């Protein structure tokens, strides 16, 4: 399961807003988009099953591994 708090913590530590992430995700090398509201839902835990593709884009933008964004059991 995705750890929304971890996404927020990393994002904020890098000085990014959710709008920054939305704009960075518009890069043509990414095959999917991430809206500000979608990211906010992920961070709050309202979205439970994001696609691996979206999680991979978030991890790439945040400069971390996908595993860093997953809750450990």
N, C-alpha and C positions, 0 to 999 in steps of 0.2 A: 504494500500500500504506500502511496506517495505521502511524503512528509511535508505538508504545506508550510508548517512553521520553519522548517529548514530552508525551504525555497525563499521565504521572506527574509530570514536571517542572512543568508548569503547575498541576496539581492541588495538588501539595505547596507550590508558591509561593503559592497562595491559602489555604493552611492547611486544605485539605479532606482528609478521609480517604476511603477507598473507600466506607465506610458513609454518609458525608455525601452523596456523589454518588448513591448508591442512594436515599436519602431525598429529595433534591432532585428526582430524576427521577420521583418519584411524583406530582408536580404534575399536576393534571388538564389543563393546556394541552398536555402531551406525550402523544402517542398510543402510546408504547411505554415499557416499563420497562427499567431497567438494574440488574441485581443486582450486589452487591459482588463476588461470585466472577466474574461475567462481565467486569466492569471489570478485575479483577486479571489475568484471562486475556489481555485486550487489551493491558494494560501489559507483560506478559511476552512477548507475541508468540505466544502459543499459539492465539489466534483470528486467523485470517488474513483472513476476508472478512465483516466485520460489515456489517449493512444500513446504507444511507445514512441511514435514519431514526434509527438508534441513534447514528451518528457525529454527526448534526446535533444531537441532544439533548445529547450530551457537549460539543460545541463551544458550544452555547448556555449550558450550565451553567458552563463554564469561561470564558465571555466572549471567545471567539476565533472565528476563521473555520474552516470545515472544512478549507480549504487549509493552515492552520497545523498540522493534525494528520496531514498526509500526508507520506510520505517523498518527498523530491525525488530525481530520477534523477541 
